[in-house]
Amino acid sequence: MATPSMVMYYDEVSPPVRGVLLTIAALGVKDRIKFEYISIFDRGHLTADFLKINPLHTVPVLRHGDLTLIDSHAILMYLCDTFAAPGDTLAITDTLTRAKVFNMLCFNNSHLFQRDAEVMRKIFSGSITDPKNHLKPIQETIDALEQFLRQSRYTALNHLSVADLAIVATLSTLDILVPIEADRWPRVNEWFKEMQALPYYNDQNCAGLEKLREKLYAKINI
């Protein structure tokens, strides 16, 4: 029996979507996934058809046969489990590796991205026009990332993992508001530059990042 095709619903302005796009590129499986574009700024995520797929009206969503995943971090782990061959840098080889990677995915989901999303929601709702007084929680979370990166070369392990791809998508978005400067965050700055040098980084992260930046600059003065 043929394996049901995967379908990903996405808008690359979303940092979680970009984390998934980076992972798909790193795994080399783009041709095995069908992509359905859902325009957030055109309210495509609020249509009746999409709400049947994800009542929480968020992207990304991955559907594979009877499975529907609505959280980017669950999608990332599923992609690694499905496609990363033994020896692949993204392969999750044992319980300890899984725990370390999952730990940093939770850090991204519960802390780094949530603080980004809180400020972005206020900007796009019009409740703030000057974000300067709202950046301290973000800076403190980047302080924590600095400490994590002093313990290992990458965010979870001593080699690239899917946690790095999720976190760099978020961090590159935060960099618009809080430039990642080496004087305060030397290890984060070093790691960020290494991630930007990945061969698929520009194609899979920067297009969506620039679209978001354009929308953001129309809302606030930076």
Secondary structure, 3 states (H helix, E strand, C coil): CCCCCEEEEECCCCHHHHHHHHHHHHHCCHHHEEEEECCCCCCHHHCHHHHHHCCCCCCCEEEECCEEECCHHHHHHHHHHHHCCCCCCCCCCCHHHHHHHHHHHHHHHHHHHHHHHHHHHHHHHCCCCCHHHHCHHHHHHHHHHHHHHCCCCCCCCCCCCHHHHHHHHHHHHHHHHCCCCCCCCHHHHHHHHHHHCCCCHHHHHHHHHHHHHHHHHCCCCC
